[in-house]
Amino acid sequence: MILLALLAATPAYAAPVTGTVTQSLSGMPTSNAPYTIVHSLGIIEAACGDGTQVVADLHYSLDGLPQAQLQAIAANIHVTVSGNNPGATVTVQVPSEYADVPTKSLTLNVTLPRNTTLDVQGGLGRNTVTGCHGTAKVHNTVGPIGVDGVYTGVDIVAMSGPISATLGAATLTAASQIVSQSANITVQMPDLAAKISATFANITVQMPDLVISSQTSTTLVGINKSGTVLLTITTPQATLSLH
């Protein structure tokens, strides 16, 4: 009888609580509007396309607590898409009890108009940006960064994690930086025929239409006709300047 009473008093643990929260904003500008994405608790996947909507899907999975407790926490997980004329800001909100969940994940998928001034503020988890045109600022604390698109300027910083950037047919006209504090950096501009490939320390670089003016074990300098410094790449071992 005592055993049955103890079993009856045990909280009900079941399958993880999962779900998706969605918000959107229609009629956004299709050219150079500023968009900000803020999510410090999980993966960010941003993709640009030909539409005029900003759509944010936040996928959550919670496990390790009684089912009723997880459901109460899930009910207070939100994603917000707010217009700031002419662009938009995407933010994630969770209750304080979210910190007590032993096993959890929050993945934010955002669809944006193609031509953007993009600011991605990550925290814990992978950050990826694909298909965008314009400028991209992507900063992450823990986790890798992947950027693939056509940009006139980039500001990519990973405090702890590798960086992969493919800048297709891009013409950098604004001072740009790609910085990893602790891991590999790979940069490619593959769409033009003339390329230079250089590998040293933990940096792999492919850049078009550049001439190597100097190279050491930790530094490579490439020059073009204008002689303007447009991109600086920094790792724990080296700073790479491409002119």
ROZA-448003 format. One record per residue (C-alpha): residue number from 1; x, y, z negated. Coordinates in steps of 0.5 Angstrom, whole numbers, always signed. Each point is the difference from the previous one (the first is absolute). Example, Ala and Ser with C-alpha at 12.3 -4.5 7.8 and 13.67 -1.06 7.14 Angstrom:
<nodes>
<num=1 c1=+25 c2=-9 c3=-16>;
<num=2 c1=+2 c2=+7 c3=+2>;
</nodes>
This chain:
<nodes>
<num=1 c1=+0 c2=+0 c3=+0>;
<num=2 c1=+6 c2=+5 c3=-2>;
<num=3 c1=+3 c2=-2 c3=+7>;
<num=4 c1=-6 c2=+2 c3=+4>;
<num=5 c1=-1 c2=+6 c3=-4>;
<num=6 c1=+7 c2=+2 c3=+2>;
<num=7 c1=-1 c2=-2 c3=+7>;
<num=8 c1=-6 c2=+5 c3=+0>;
<num=9 c1=+3 c2=+6 c3=-2>;
<num=10 c1=+6 c2=-1 c3=+5>;
<num=11 c1=-1 c2=+6 c3=+5>;
<num=12 c1=-1 c2=-2 c3=+7>;
<num=13 c1=+6 c2=+0 c3=+5>;
<num=14 c1=-2 c2=-2 c3=+7>;
<num=15 c1=+2 c2=+2 c3=+7>;
<num=16 c1=+4 c2=+7 c3=+1>;
<num=17 c1=-5 c2=+6 c3=+1>;
<num=18 c1=+1 c2=+3 c3=+7>;
<num=19 c1=-3 c2=+5 c3=+4>;
<num=20 c1=+1 c2=+6 c3=+5>;
<num=21 c1=-2 c2=+7 c3=-1>;
<num=22 c1=-1 c2=+4 c3=+6>;
<num=23 c1=+0 c2=+8 c3=+1>;
<num=24 c1=+0 c2=+4 c3=+7>;
<num=25 c1=+0 c2=+7 c3=+3>;
<num=26 c1=-2 c2=+1 c3=+7>;
<num=27 c1=+1 c2=+6 c3=+5>;
<num=28 c1=+7 c2=+1 c3=-2>;
<num=29 c1=+5 c2=+4 c3=+4>;
<num=30 c1=+4 c2=-4 c3=+6>;
<num=31 c1=+6 c2=+4 c3=+0>;
<num=32 c1=+5 c2=+2 c3=-6>;
<num=33 c1=-5 c2=+0 c3=-6>;
<num=34 c1=+3 c2=-2 c3=-6>;
<num=35 c1=-1 c2=-6 c3=-4>;
<num=36 c1=+2 c2=-2 c3=-7>;
<num=37 c1=+0 c2=-7 c3=-2>;
<num=38 c1=+1 c2=-1 c3=-8>;
<num=39 c1=+0 c2=-7 c3=-3>;
<num=40 c1=+5 c2=-2 c3=-5>;
<num=41 c1=-2 c2=-7 c3=-2>;
<num=42 c1=+0 c2=-4 c3=+6>;
<num=43 c1=+1 c2=-1 c3=+8>;
<num=44 c1=-1 c2=+5 c3=+4>;
<num=45 c1=-1 c2=-1 c3=+8>;
<num=46 c1=-2 c2=+6 c3=+4>;
<num=47 c1=-2 c2=-1 c3=+7>;
<num=48 c1=-1 c2=+6 c3=+5>;
<num=49 c1=-5 c2=-1 c3=+6>;
<num=50 c1=-4 c2=+4 c3=+5>;
<num=51 c1=-6 c2=+1 c3=-4>;
<num=52 c1=-2 c2=+6 c3=-4>;
<num=53 c1=-2 c2=-3 c3=-7>;
<num=54 c1=+5 c2=-2 c3=-6>;
<num=55 c1=-2 c2=-6 c3=-3>;
<num=56 c1=+2 c2=-3 c3=-6>;
<num=57 c1=-1 c2=-7 c3=-2>;
<num=58 c1=+3 c2=-2 c3=-7>;
<num=59 c1=+1 c2=-8 c3=-2>;
<num=60 c1=+0 c2=-2 c3=-7>;
<num=61 c1=+1 c2=-7 c3=-3>;
<num=62 c1=+0 c2=+0 c3=-8>;
<num=63 c1=+2 c2=-7 c3=-4>;
<num=64 c1=+2 c2=-2 c3=-7>;
<num=65 c1=-6 c2=+3 c3=-4>;
<num=66 c1=-7 c2=-2 c3=-2>;
<num=67 c1=-4 c2=+0 c3=+7>;
<num=68 c1=-5 c2=+6 c3=-4>;
<num=69 c1=+6 c2=+4 c3=-2>;
<num=70 c1=+3 c2=+0 c3=+7>;
<num=71 c1=-7 c2=+1 c3=+4>;
<num=72 c1=+0 c2=+6 c3=-5>;
<num=73 c1=+7 c2=+3 c3=+2>;
<num=74 c1=-2 c2=-2 c3=+8>;
<num=75 c1=-6 c2=+5 c3=-1>;
<num=76 c1=+4 c2=+6 c3=-2>;
<num=77 c1=+5 c2=-1 c3=+6>;
<num=78 c1=-1 c2=+5 c3=+5>;
<num=79 c1=+3 c2=+3 c3=+7>;
<num=80 c1=-1 c2=+8 c3=+2>;
<num=81 c1=+0 c2=+3 c3=+6>;
<num=82 c1=+0 c2=+7 c3=-1>;
<num=83 c1=+0 c2=+6 c3=+6>;
<num=84 c1=+5 c2=+5 c3=-1>;
<num=85 c1=-1 c2=+4 c3=+6>;
<num=86 c1=+2 c2=-2 c3=+5>;
<num=87 c1=+3 c2=-6 c3=-2>;
<num=88 c1=-2 c2=-5 c3=-6>;
<num=89 c1=+3 c2=-3 c3=-6>;
<num=90 c1=-1 c2=-8 c3=-2>;
<num=91 c1=+1 c2=-1 c3=-7>;
<num=92 c1=-1 c2=-7 c3=-5>;
<num=93 c1=-3 c2=+0 c3=-7>;
<num=94 c1=+0 c2=-5 c3=-5>;
<num=95 c1=-2 c2=-1 c3=-7>;
<num=96 c1=+5 c2=+0 c3=-6>;
<num=97 c1=-2 c2=-7 c3=-1>;
<num=98 c1=+3 c2=-2 c3=+7>;
<num=99 c1=+7 c2=+0 c3=-4>;
<num=100 c1=-2 c2=-6 c3=-4>;
<num=101 c1=-2 c2=-4 c3=+6>;
<num=102 c1=+6 c2=-6 c3=+0>;
<num=103 c1=-1 c2=-1 c3=+8>;
<num=104 c1=-2 c2=+5 c3=+4>;
<num=105 c1=+1 c2=+3 c3=+7>;
<num=106 c1=-3 c2=+7 c3=+4>;
<num=107 c1=+1 c2=+0 c3=+7>;
<num=108 c1=-2 c2=+7 c3=+4>;
<num=109 c1=-1 c2=+0 c3=+7>;
<num=110 c1=-1 c2=+6 c3=+3>;
<num=111 c1=-2 c2=+2 c3=+7>;
<num=112 c1=+2 c2=+7 c3=+3>;
<num=113 c1=+0 c2=+4 c3=+6>;
<num=114 c1=+6 c2=-1 c3=+4>;
<num=115 c1=+3 c2=+7 c3=+0>;
<num=116 c1=+1 c2=+2 c3=-7>;
<num=117 c1=+5 c2=+3 c3=-5>;
<num=118 c1=+0 c2=-6 c3=-5>;
<num=119 c1=+2 c2=+0 c3=-7>;
<num=120 c1=+0 c2=-7 c3=-3>;
<num=121 c1=+2 c2=+0 c3=-8>;
<num=122 c1=+1 c2=-7 c3=-2>;
<num=123 c1=+2 c2=-3 c3=-6>;
<num=124 c1=+0 c2=-8 c3=-1>;
<num=125 c1=-1 c2=-4 c3=+6>;
<num=126 c1=+2 c2=+0 c3=+7>;
<num=127 c1=-2 c2=+6 c3=+5>;
<num=128 c1=-1 c2=+0 c3=+7>;
<num=129 c1=-2 c2=+5 c3=+5>;
<num=130 c1=-1 c2=-2 c3=+7>;
<num=131 c1=-3 c2=+3 c3=+7>;
<num=132 c1=+1 c2=+8 c3=-3>;
<num=133 c1=+2 c2=+6 c3=+4>;
<num=134 c1=+3 c2=+6 c3=-3>;
<num=135 c1=+4 c2=+0 c3=-7>;
<num=136 c1=+0 c2=-5 c3=-5>;
<num=137 c1=+2 c2=+1 c3=-7>;
<num=138 c1=+0 c2=-7 c3=-4>;
<num=139 c1=+3 c2=+0 c3=-7>;
<num=140 c1=+0 c2=-7 c3=-4>;
<num=141 c1=+2 c2=-2 c3=-7>;
<num=142 c1=+1 c2=-7 c3=+0>;
<num=143 c1=-1 c2=-4 c3=+7>;
<num=144 c1=+1 c2=+0 c3=+7>;
<num=145 c1=-2 c2=+5 c3=+5>;
<num=146 c1=-1 c2=-1 c3=+8>;
<num=147 c1=-2 c2=+6 c3=+4>;
<num=148 c1=-1 c2=-1 c3=+8>;
<num=149 c1=-3 c2=+5 c3=+4>;
<num=150 c1=+2 c2=+7 c3=+4>;
<num=151 c1=+3 c2=+5 c3=-4>;
<num=152 c1=+3 c2=+7 c3=+0>;
<num=153 c1=+2 c2=+0 c3=-7>;
<num=154 c1=+1 c2=-6 c3=-6>;
<num=155 c1=+1 c2=+1 c3=-7>;
<num=156 c1=+0 c2=-8 c3=-2>;
<num=157 c1=+3 c2=-1 c3=-7>;
<num=158 c1=+0 c2=-7 c3=-4>;
<num=159 c1=+3 c2=+0 c3=-7>;
<num=160 c1=+0 c2=-7 c3=+0>;
<num=161 c1=-1 c2=-4 c3=+6>;
<num=162 c1=+2 c2=-1 c3=+7>;
<num=163 c1=-2 c2=+5 c3=+6>;
<num=164 c1=-2 c2=-2 c3=+7>;
<num=165 c1=-2 c2=+6 c3=+5>;
<num=166 c1=-1 c2=-1 c3=+7>;
<num=167 c1=-1 c2=+7 c3=+3>;
<num=168 c1=-3 c2=-1 c3=+7>;
<num=169 c1=+2 c2=+5 c3=+6>;
<num=170 c1=+1 c2=+5 c3=-6>;
<num=171 c1=+3 c2=+7 c3=+1>;
<num=172 c1=+2 c2=+2 c3=-7>;
<num=173 c1=-1 c2=+7 c3=+0>;
<num=174 c1=+0 c2=+1 c3=-8>;
<num=175 c1=+5 c2=-1 c3=-5>;
<num=176 c1=-1 c2=-7 c3=-2>;
<num=177 c1=+3 c2=-5 c3=-5>;
<num=178 c1=-1 c2=-8 c3=-2>;
<num=179 c1=+3 c2=-2 c3=-7>;
<num=180 c1=+0 c2=-6 c3=-3>;
<num=181 c1=+3 c2=+0 c3=-7>;
<num=182 c1=+1 c2=-8 c3=-1>;
<num=183 c1=-1 c2=-4 c3=+7>;
<num=184 c1=+1 c2=+0 c3=+7>;
<num=185 c1=-2 c2=+5 c3=+5>;
<num=186 c1=-2 c2=-2 c3=+8>;
<num=187 c1=-1 c2=+6 c3=+5>;
<num=188 c1=-2 c2=-1 c3=+7>;
<num=189 c1=-2 c2=+4 c3=+6>;
<num=190 c1=-1 c2=-5 c3=+5>;
<num=191 c1=-4 c2=+3 c3=+6>;
<num=192 c1=+6 c2=+4 c3=+3>;
<num=193 c1=+5 c2=-4 c3=+4>;
<num=194 c1=+6 c2=+3 c3=-3>;
<num=195 c1=+2 c2=-3 c3=-7>;
<num=196 c1=+5 c2=+0 c3=-5>;
<num=197 c1=+0 c2=-6 c3=-5>;
<num=198 c1=+5 c2=+0 c3=-6>;
<num=199 c1=+0 c2=-4 c3=-6>;
<num=200 c1=+4 c2=+2 c3=-6>;
<num=201 c1=-2 c2=-1 c3=-8>;
<num=202 c1=-7 c2=-2 c3=+0>;
<num=203 c1=-2 c2=+5 c3=+5>;
<num=204 c1=-3 c2=-2 c3=+7>;
<num=205 c1=-1 c2=+5 c3=+5>;
<num=206 c1=-2 c2=+0 c3=+7>;
<num=207 c1=-1 c2=+7 c3=+3>;
<num=208 c1=+0 c2=+3 c3=+7>;
<num=209 c1=+4 c2=+5 c3=+4>;
<num=210 c1=+5 c2=+1 c3=-5>;
<num=211 c1=+8 c2=+0 c3=+0>;
<num=212 c1=+4 c2=-3 c3=-6>;
<num=213 c1=+4 c2=+6 c3=-2>;
<num=214 c1=+3 c2=-3 c3=-6>;
<num=215 c1=-1 c2=-7 c3=-4>;
<num=216 c1=+3 c2=-2 c3=-6>;
<num=217 c1=-2 c2=-6 c3=-4>;
<num=218 c1=-5 c2=+4 c3=-4>;
<num=219 c1=-2 c2=+5 c3=+5>;
<num=220 c1=-2 c2=+1 c3=+7>;
<num=221 c1=-1 c2=+7 c3=+4>;
<num=222 c1=-3 c2=+0 c3=+7>;
<num=223 c1=-1 c2=+6 c3=+4>;
<num=224 c1=-5 c2=+3 c3=+5>;
<num=225 c1=+1 c2=+6 c3=+5>;
<num=226 c1=-4 c2=+4 c3=-5>;
<num=227 c1=+5 c2=-2 c3=-6>;
<num=228 c1=-6 c2=+1 c3=-5>;
<num=229 c1=+0 c2=-4 c3=-6>;
<num=230 c1=-7 c2=-3 c3=+0>;
<num=231 c1=+0 c2=-7 c3=-4>;
<num=232 c1=+4 c2=-2 c3=-6>;
<num=233 c1=+0 c2=-7 c3=-3>;
<num=234 c1=+2 c2=-1 c3=-7>;
<num=235 c1=+2 c2=-7 c3=-3>;
<num=236 c1=+3 c2=-1 c3=-7>;
<num=237 c1=+6 c2=-2 c3=+5>;
<num=238 c1=+0 c2=+6 c3=+5>;
<num=239 c1=-3 c2=+6 c3=+3>;
<num=240 c1=-1 c2=+0 c3=+7>;
<num=241 c1=-1 c2=+6 c3=+4>;
<num=242 c1=-2 c2=+0 c3=+7>;
<num=243 c1=+1 c2=+6 c3=+4>;
</nodes>
